Amino acid sequence: MSEQQNKVEFYSTPDNHVMIRDHNGVIIERISRKQYDVFRQYCAANQVGKKPACWDLIIKSCRIIDNLFPVNYNFPFQPSVYQELQVEENNIEELPTTLLTFEQLRNLIDVRRRKEYEIIMTVMCTDKEVDCPVWLTIISPPSTGKTKLLEMFDHPSISYFVDEISDNGLLAGGADMEAADRYSAFEAANHLNFIINDMSSTLSTRKEKVEKFLGALTSAYGLKYRKVSPAGLQTIETHLSVIMGITPRLYKQQRKYMAILGSRMLFMPFSRPEDLRFATILDEEYIRLNTCAFVDKIMHNDDFEPKITKDLEDIIYEFVKKVILARNIQFISSFSELEGESRLFKQLILLCKAHAKILHHDVEMADFELFKPLALKTIPYVSNIKRIVAGYSNTDNNVMCKQMISNGIKMKMVEELRREEMENRVSHMKYDKVYYIWNEKWKEFMDSIDETMEEDDEL
C-alpha cells in the first residue's frame, strides 16, 4: 500500500460524529466521537502506522471497537506513532462571530437574485423537527446563477451540499462485499439542509432508476425512513429540508414524477434575466461565511418565536384549500376526496414563521405573500385552467379541460357562460354548444395564477 493510499481524513460533523474518508474522498465509515477517541488510542498502542496491511481491518472494525475495548481502557498513547498514520483532522470551518444583519447580507447579493436568496434562506431556517418539513425544488435554466446562489449556503453547520447524487448514495440500501451498510446521505444531512445542486444526471437515467430515487425521496419525507439491509430493518432519522435544482426542460419531461413530488415539495422558478451579464461579486467567500453564520444562528441559537394571528391563519388556510382543489380538479369529483391541504398549510406556516424570525417580527401578511407563488407552482396543467377562465366548451377536443369541467360542475366550481346553437355538417342535426367558466368564487383565484406558469404541456 502506497503512502498516499494509506492516508485518510477525519471530518467532524455538527451532530458530534466523525466521518472517515479515504484518499479518493470516499466515505469509508461514520463513527461516534467516543469510538474515534478509542480508535486513536488503539492505533497508537498497536503501532498501526508501522503495519499498513492492518489499516483496512481496523477501519472496518470501527463500529465494534467499543465492544473490544472499554472506553476507559488506558492505552499507552504514543503521539509519534500516531503521526506516522498521516491522518489529517479537518475541523469545521469557523464562522464569523460578528454577524451582519439580514438587510446587509441581502444588499451584497445581485439585485436580480435577492428574492430567490431570501426564499432559500427562509427554507433553510425552517423547523426540521416536524412531520411536514419544507422541501423546495428550484426550476432554473442553465447559467442563471442557481449554483452560485446555493453555494452561499454551503457550510457543514447548516447544510449537506452535493452537486449530484445517485440512488444508491441517497438510499444506502445496498451492501459492500463485507455486507456493511453504505453511508446514507440522509444520515449526513440529518437536522440540516440537504442541498442537491443538480438533479439532471439522476433524472436522465433509466425510468426504473428515476422511480427508485424519487420513491425513496418521497418515502423519506417526514421524520423517519425505514429500510431493509443485510443488517436487518433499520430506521434512519430524516429531520431535514431538501433543496434541489432542476432545469425547466427536465421538469417538463419528468412531469409525471414532478406531480408526485408536488404533494410534498414547493417549486420556485428562476426567471431568466434579460441581461445575463451578472455583476461580479468581489468577495464570494466573505458573503458565504457571513450568510452561513446568520443561518446557523437562526437555526440553532435563536430563541425568538414569532406569533401569528388567527385571522392570518384563516386566510392562509382558505388559500391552501383553493390550491389543493386546483391541483386535483382533474382527478376528484367531490370534496371528500380532497387530500394534502394539511401538509401544505403547515409548510406555509413554517415558512412564514421562519421569515418573520429572520426579520425579527411577528408574522405579517407580507411574509405570506412572498411564498404564495411557491404553492401556486405546484398546480399542474395551468394552461388548461386558464382556458376555462376565458370560457371553454365541453365539445372542444381537450381531454384535461373536459375532465376539469365535469368535476367542476359536480363541485359547483364552474358555471354556464353561454350557449350556441350548432348544426352538424353531415347529419344537419342541431345541438347546443355550451361554454363554461369558473364561477365568481373561483374565477379571481384561477386568474391570479401567474402567467409565467402557463408553460405546461397540454394533455
C-alpha positions in Angstrom: 0.0 0.0 0.0 1.5 3.3 -1.0 1.9 6.3 1.3 -0.9 8.1 -0.5 -3.3 5.1 -0.2 -2.6 4.8 3.5 -3.8 8.4 4.0 -7.2 9.0 5.4 -9.1 12.1 6.7 -11.3 12.5 9.7 -14.1 15.1 9.4 -16.1 16.4 12.3 -19.9 16.7 11.9 -22.3 19.0 13.7 -24.1 16.1 15.3 -20.9 15.1 17.2 -19.8 12.2 14.9 -16.8 11.7 12.8 -16.7 10.7 9.1 -13.7 8.8 7.7 -12.7 9.3 4.1 -10.1 7.5 2.1 -7.5 9.1 -0.2 -10.1 9.3 -3.0 -12.6 11.2 -0.8 -14.9 8.3 -0.5 -16.6 7.9 2.9 -15.4 4.7 4.5 -17.2 4.9 7.8 -19.1 7.1 10.2 -18.4 6.7 13.8 -19.2 8.3 17.1 -16.8 10.7 18.9 -16.3 8.0 21.6 -15.4 5.4 19.0 -13.0 7.9 17.4 -11.1 8.5 20.7 -10.8 4.8 21.4 -9.7 4.2 17.8 -6.9 6.7 18.1 -5.6 5.1 21.3 -5.8 1.6 19.7 -3.8 2.8 16.6 -1.1 4.3 18.8 -0.8 1.3 21.2 -0.6 -1.2 18.4 1.6 0.9 16.1 -0.8 0.6 13.2 1.3 3.2 11.4 4.1 0.7 11.0 1.7 -2.0 9.8 -0.2 -0.6 6.8 -1.6 -4.0 5.9 -3.7 -3.8 9.1 -5.2 -0.5 8.2 -8.3 -1.8 6.3 -9.1 -4.2 9.0 -9.0 -1.5 11.7 -11.2 0.8 9.6 -13.8 -1.9 9.1 -13.8 -2.7 12.8 -14.7 0.9 13.8 -18.2 0.0 14.8 -17.3 -2.8 17.2 -14.2 -1.1 18.8 -16.5 -0.1 21.8 -17.1 -3.8 22.4 -13.5 -4.8 22.0 -12.1 -2.3 24.4 -13.7 -0.4 27.3 -13.8 3.4 26.8 -11.7 3.9 29.9 -9.0 1.4 28.8 -5.7 3.1 29.4 -3.7 2.6 26.2 -0.1 3.7 26.2 -0.6 6.7 23.9 2.3 7.4 21.6 1.8 10.6 19.6 4.9 10.0 17.4 3.5 6.6 16.3 0.0 8.2 15.6 1.6 10.9 13.5 3.1 8.2 11.2 -0.5 7.4 10.1 -0.6 10.7 8.2 -4.1 11.3 9.4 -5.5 14.8 8.7 -8.1 16.1 11.2 -10.1 18.8 9.4 -12.1 20.9 11.8 -15.2 22.6 10.7 -14.5 25.9 9.1 -15.0 28.7 11.6 -17.8 31.1 11.0 -17.7 34.9 11.8 -18.7 35.7 15.4 -19.8 39.2 14.5 -23.0 38.8 12.4 -24.3 41.1 9.7 -28.0 41.9 9.6 -30.3 40.4 7.0 -30.5 43.6 5.1 -26.8 43.9 5.0 -26.5 40.4 3.6 -29.3 40.9 1.1 -27.6 44.1 -0.3 -24.5 42.1 -1.0 -26.4 39.9 -3.5 -27.1 40.8 -7.1 -30.4 42.7 -7.2 -31.8 40.2 -9.7 -31.4 37.4 -7.3 -32.3 38.9 -3.9 -35.8 37.5 -3.8 -34.5 33.9 -4.5 -31.8 34.4 -1.9 -34.4 35.4 0.6 -36.6 32.4 -0.1 -33.7 29.9 0.0 -32.5 31.3 3.3 -36.0 31.1 4.7 -36.4 27.4 3.7 -33.1 26.6 5.4 -34.2 28.4 8.6 -37.5 26.4 8.9 -38.0 24.0 11.7 -36.8 20.5 10.9 -38.4 18.7 13.9 -41.8 18.5 12.3 -43.7 15.9 10.3 -44.2 18.2 7.3 -40.8 19.9 6.6 -40.3 22.3 3.8 -38.8 20.8 0.7 -38.0 23.0 -2.3 -37.3 22.4 -6.0 -35.6 25.2 -7.9 -36.5 25.2 -11.6 -33.7 27.0 -13.2 -32.4 27.3 -16.8 -28.6 26.7 -17.1 -26.3 29.6 -16.4 -28.7 31.7 -14.5 -26.8 31.9 -11.2 -28.5 29.0 -9.3 -25.3 27.2 -8.4 -23.5 30.3 -7.2 -26.5 31.3 -5.1 -26.8 27.8 -3.5 -23.1 27.9 -2.7 -23.7 30.9 -0.5 -25.3 28.3 1.9 -22.5 25.7 1.7 -21.2 25.0 5.3 -21.4 21.8 7.3 -23.1 23.5 10.3 -26.2 24.3 8.2 -26.2 22.1 5.1 -25.0 18.9 3.4 -24.2 20.1 -0.1 -23.7 17.8 -3.1 -23.5 18.6 -6.8 -25.4 15.4 -7.7 -26.3 12.1 -6.1 -27.1 8.6 -7.2 -30.0 6.5 -6.0 -27.5 4.3 -4.0 -25.9 7.3 -2.3 -29.3 8.5 -1.2 -30.8 5.2 -0.2 -27.8 3.4 1.3 -29.8 0.3 0.8 -27.1 -1.9 -0.7 -24.1 -3.6 0.8 -20.5 -4.0 0.0 -18.5 -7.3 -0.1 -18.4 -7.4 3.7 -22.2 -6.8 3.9 -21.6 -3.5 5.7 -24.1 -0.7 5.1 -23.2 2.1 2.8 -23.2 5.5 4.2 -26.5 7.3 3.8 -26.9 10.9 2.6 -29.9 11.1 4.8 -27.8 10.4 7.9 -25.2 13.1 6.9 -28.0 15.7 6.3 -30.0 14.9 9.5 -31.0 18.1 11.3 -29.5 20.1 8.4 -30.5 21.2 4.9 -29.8 18.6 2.2 -28.9 20.6 -1.0 -28.7 18.7 -4.3 -27.4 21.3 -6.8 -28.3 19.5 -10.0 -30.8 16.6 -10.4 -30.2 16.4 -14.2 -28.0 13.4 -14.2 -30.2 11.5 -11.8 -33.5 12.2 -13.7 -31.8 11.5 -17.1 -31.2 7.8 -16.2 -33.5 4.9 -16.9 -37.1 5.0 -15.8 -36.6 2.3 -13.1 -33.7 4.3 -11.5 -35.7 7.5 -11.5 -38.7 5.8 -9.9 -36.4 4.3 -7.3 -34.7 7.5 -6.5 -37.9 9.6 -6.2 -39.7 6.8 -4.4 -37.0 6.9 -1.7 -37.1 10.7 -1.6 -40.9 10.8 -1.1 -40.7 7.9 1.5 -38.1 9.8 3.5 -40.4 12.9 3.8 -41.1 13.4 7.4 -39.1 12.3 10.4 -38.1 8.7 9.6 -37.1 6.5 6.8 -37.2 2.7 7.2 -35.1 0.5 5.0 -34.2 -3.2 4.9 -30.5 -4.0 4.5 -28.3 -7.1 5.2 -28.1 -5.8 8.8 -31.9 -6.0 9.1 -34.6 -3.4 9.4 -33.1 0.0 10.1 -34.7 3.3 10.8 -32.9 6.5 9.7 -33.9 9.8 11.0 -34.8 12.4 8.3 -35.2 15.6 10.2 -34.2 17.8 7.3 -35.2 20.1 4.5 -34.3 19.2 0.9 -33.4 21.8 -1.7 -32.7 20.6 -5.2 -32.2 22.1 -8.6 -33.6 21.0 -12.0 -33.8 22.5 -15.5 -37.2 23.5 -17.0 -36.7 21.0 -19.8 -36.2 18.1 -17.4 -39.1 19.4 -15.3 -41.4 19.0 -18.3 -40.0 15.7 -19.4 -40.5 14.3 -15.9 -43.9 15.8 -15.3 -45.3 12.5 -14.0 -42.7 12.4 -11.2 -42.9 16.1 -10.5 -46.6 15.7 -9.9 -45.8 13.1 -7.3 -43.3 15.4 -5.6 -45.8 18.3 -5.9 -47.7 17.0 -2.9 -44.5 17.3 -0.8 -42.3 19.9 -2.4 -42.8 23.5 -3.3 -41.5 24.8 -6.6 -39.6 28.0 -7.3 -38.9 29.0 -10.9 -35.8 31.1 -11.6 -36.6 33.7 -14.2 -34.0 34.3 -16.9 -32.9 37.9 -16.7 -32.9 40.0 -19.9 -29.3 41.0 -19.2 -27.1 37.9 -18.4 -24.0 40.0 -17.7 -24.1 39.3 -13.9 -22.3 41.7 -11.7 -19.1 40.3 -10.3 -19.1 39.5 -6.6 -15.9 40.8 -5.2 -15.7 38.6 -2.2 -17.9 35.5 -2.5 -16.2 33.8 0.4 -17.0 36.7 2.7 -20.7 36.6 1.7 -20.8 32.8 2.1 -19.3 32.7 5.6 -21.5 35.6 6.8 -24.6 34.1 5.2 -23.9 30.7 6.8 -23.2 32.4 10.2 -26.5 34.2 10.1 -28.5 31.0 9.1 -26.6 29.0 11.8 -27.7 31.5 14.4 -31.4 31.3 13.3 -31.3 27.5 13.1 -29.5 26.7 16.4 -29.2 29.8 18.7 -32.3 32.0 18.2 -35.0 31.6 20.9 -37.3 34.2 19.3 -40.7 32.7 18.4 -42.8 34.9 16.1 -46.6 34.8 16.7 -49.2 34.5 14.0 -52.8 35.8 14.4 -55.9 33.6 14.0 -57.1 35.8 11.1 -54.0 35.3 9.1 -54.1 31.6 9.7 -57.6 31.5 8.3 -56.5 33.5 5.2 -53.7 31.0 4.6 -55.9 28.0 5.1 -58.5 29.4 2.6 -55.7 29.9 0.1 -54.4 26.4 0.7 -57.8 24.8 0.1 -58.1 26.6 -3.3 -54.6 25.5 -4.3 -55.3 21.9 -3.4 -58.6 21.9 -5.3 -57.0 23.4 -8.3 -54.1 20.9 -8.1 -56.5 17.9 -8.1 -59.6 19.2 -10.0 -58.9 16.8 -12.9 -58.9 13.8 -10.5 -61.6 14.3 -7.9 -65.3 14.9 -8.2 -66.2 15.6 -4.5 -64.6 17.5 -1.6 -64.4 14.3 0.4 -61.7 13.1 -1.9 -59.5 16.1 -1.2 -56.2 15.4 0.4 -52.9 17.3 1.2 -54.2 20.6 2.5 -52.9 19.9 6.0 -49.3 19.4 4.7 -49.3 22.5 2.5 -50.8 24.6 5.3 -48.1 23.5 7.7 -45.4 24.2 5.2 -46.6 27.8 4.6 -46.9 28.4 8.3 -43.3 27.2 8.8 -42.1 29.5 6.0 -44.0 32.5 7.3 -42.6 32.0 10.9 -39.1 31.4 9.6 -39.2 34.5 7.5 -40.6 36.5 10.4 -37.9 35.1 12.6 -35.2 36.3 10.2 -36.7 39.8 10.2 -37.4 39.5 13.9 -41.1 40.5 13.9 -44.4 38.7 14.3 -45.9 37.1 11.1 -47.4 39.6 8.8 -49.3 39.4 5.5 -46.2 40.4 3.6 -44.5 37.2 4.8 -47.3 35.1 3.4 -47.3 37.0 0.1 -43.7 36.1 -0.5 -44.4 32.3 -0.5 -47.7 32.2 -2.4 -46.1 31.6 -5.8 -44.2 28.6 -4.4 -47.6 26.9 -3.6 -49.2 28.0 -6.9 -46.4 26.4 -8.9 -47.4 23.0 -7.5 -50.6 23.3 -9.6 -50.2 21.3 -12.8 -51.6 22.0 -16.3 -52.2 25.7 -15.6 -52.7 26.3 -19.4 -55.9 24.2 -19.2 -57.1 26.1 -16.1 -56.6 29.4 -17.9 -58.6 28.2 -20.9 -61.6 27.8 -18.7 -61.0 31.2 -17.2 -61.7 32.6 -20.7 -64.7 30.3 -21.3 -64.4 26.8 -22.7 -66.8 24.4 -24.4 -67.2 20.8 -23.3 -67.3 19.8 -27.0 -63.8 21.1 -27.8 -61.1 18.4 -28.1 -59.1 18.7 -24.9 -59.4 15.8 -22.5 -58.0 17.6 -19.5 -60.3 20.6 -19.8 -63.3 18.3 -20.3 -62.4 16.4 -17.1 -61.9 19.7 -15.2 -65.3 21.0 -16.3 -67.0 17.7 -15.5 -65.6 17.6 -12.0 -66.1 21.4 -11.6 -69.8 21.0 -12.3 -70.2 18.3 -9.6 -68.4 20.5 -7.1 -70.1 23.7 -8.2 -66.8 25.4 -9.2 -67.9 26.2 -12.8 -71.0 27.8 -14.3 -72.5 28.1 -17.7 -71.3 31.1 -19.6 -73.4 30.9 -22.8 -74.9 28.5 -25.3 -74.6 28.5 -29.1 -76.9 26.6 -31.4 -74.7 24.5 -33.8 -75.5 22.2 -36.7 -73.7 19.1 -37.7 -72.4 19.4 -41.2 -73.1 15.8 -42.1 -76.3 14.9 -40.4 -77.6 18.5 -40.2 -78.7 17.8 -36.7 -78.8 20.8 -34.4 -77.2 20.8 -30.9 -76.2 23.3 -28.2 -72.6 24.1 -27.7 -72.2 25.1 -24.0 -69.4 27.3 -22.8 -68.3 27.0 -19.1 -66.3 29.4 -16.9 -65.1 29.3 -13.3 -67.8 30.9 -11.1 -67.2 34.1 -9.2 -65.8 32.3 -6.1 -63.1 30.7 -8.2 -62.5 33.0 -11.2 -60.4 35.5 -9.3 -58.2 32.8 -7.8 -57.7 30.9 -11.1 -57.0 34.2 -12.9 -54.4 35.2 -10.3 -52.1 32.3 -11.1 -49.0 33.9 -12.7 -48.8 33.8 -16.5 -45.3 32.5 -16.3 -46.7 29.2 -15.1 -48.5 28.6 -18.3 -45.6 26.6 -19.7 -47.3 23.3 -19.1 -47.9 21.0 -22.0 -51.4 20.1 -22.9 -52.6 16.6 -22.1 
